[in-house]
Amino acid sequence: MSTHVAKPEHEVAYQELNELVKRHAGHLTPIEILAIAANMVGKIIAMQDQRTTTTDMAMEIVKANIEMGNQQVLAQLEQSQGRG
């Protein structure tokens, strides 16, 4: 199975989602934001066509993209710390 990861062209959608989160972030804790995002991912997994995407396949996609997102943020933090 080929794992699908977010591509550079998906950055626009990410930025739009990020702006939506920022609008609500003032009255939510980081843990609450994480819970909301995880709940949304669970709902999106449930909406997959079970004939083409099993739960295991969906979870592999989620895992790969969580790891990629973590690596991207760590790289950004490392670059910003190096500029001080």
Backbone torsions as a table, in degrees:
resi	resn	phi	psi	omega
1	MET	NA	135.2	175.9
2	SER	-87.9	121.9	179.6
3	THR	-80.0	130.8	179.3
4	HIS	-88.4	126.0	177.0
5	VAL	-120.7	154.8	178.1
6	ALA	-60.9	138.2	-178.0
7	LYS	-105.5	163.2	178.8
8	PRO	-53.2	-35.7	-179.9
9	GLU	-69.5	-11.7	176.2
10	HIS	-83.8	-6.6	-177.1
11	GLU	-58.8	-34.6	179.6
12	VAL	-61.4	-46.7	178.6
13	ALA	-62.9	-41.3	177.7
14	TYR	-59.8	-46.4	-178.6
15	GLN	-62.3	-39.0	177.8
16	GLU	-65.6	-41.8	176.2
17	LEU	-64.3	-39.1	179.3
18	ASN	-61.7	-40.5	177.8
19	GLU	-63.9	-38.4	177.2
20	LEU	-63.4	-44.4	178.2
21	VAL	-61.1	-43.8	-179.4
22	LYS	-59.5	-35.5	179.8
23	ARG	-63.2	-28.6	-178.0
24	HIS	-102.6	-10.1	-172.1
25	ALA	-64.9	-24.4	-177.6
26	GLY	-62.1	-28.4	-179.1
27	HIS	-115.2	15.2	177.6
28	LEU	-124.0	145.1	173.7
29	THR	-82.4	161.3	175.7
30	PRO	-56.2	-36.1	178.6
31	ILE	-66.1	-39.3	177.7
32	GLU	-65.2	-39.9	177.6
33	ILE	-62.9	-43.0	176.9
34	LEU	-59.9	-44.0	-179.8
35	ALA	-62.9	-42.3	179.1
36	ILE	-63.9	-44.8	180.0
37	ALA	-62.9	-43.0	179.6
38	ALA	-64.4	-40.3	177.8
39	ASN	-62.0	-42.2	179.0
40	MET	-63.2	-43.0	177.9
41	VAL	-60.6	-42.8	177.9
42	GLY	-59.0	-41.8	178.7
43	LYS	-66.8	-39.9	179.0
44	ILE	-65.3	-39.0	176.6
45	ILE	-61.5	-43.3	-179.8
46	ALA	-63.3	-26.2	-178.6
47	MET	-85.8	-3.0	-180.0
48	GLN	-67.9	150.8	175.5
49	ASP	-71.9	108.4	-176.0
50	GLN	-64.0	-14.5	177.0
51	ARG	-75.9	-23.4	-177.2
52	THR	-118.9	-20.6	-177.2
53	THR	-134.0	107.8	177.4
54	THR	-78.5	166.2	176.3
55	THR	-60.1	-40.6	178.5
56	ASP	-61.9	-41.6	177.9
57	MET	-62.6	-44.8	-179.6
58	ALA	-61.9	-41.8	-179.2
59	MET	-66.6	-33.7	175.7
60	GLU	-64.5	-39.8	177.6
61	ILE	-63.9	-45.2	179.0
62	VAL	-60.4	-48.0	-179.1
63	LYS	-59.4	-47.4	-178.5
64	ALA	-62.2	-39.4	-177.6
65	ASN	-77.2	-30.4	173.0
66	ILE	-63.6	-46.3	179.4
67	GLU	-61.5	-42.6	179.8
68	MET	-64.4	-44.1	178.8
69	GLY	-61.0	-42.7	177.4
70	ASN	-60.6	-45.5	-179.3
71	GLN	-62.6	-40.1	-179.9
72	GLN	-63.6	-44.5	-179.9
73	VAL	-67.0	-42.4	178.5
74	LEU	-60.7	-40.0	178.2
75	ALA	-65.3	-39.7	178.1
76	GLN	-65.0	-42.0	178.9
77	LEU	-64.8	-41.2	179.3
78	GLU	-62.5	-41.8	178.3
79	GLN	-65.5	-41.7	-178.1
80	SER	-70.0	-32.5	177.4
81	GLN	-71.2	-28.9	-179.7
82	GLY	-75.4	-12.6	-177.1
83	ARG	-91.1	-3.1	-175.4
84	GLY	-78.0	NA	NA
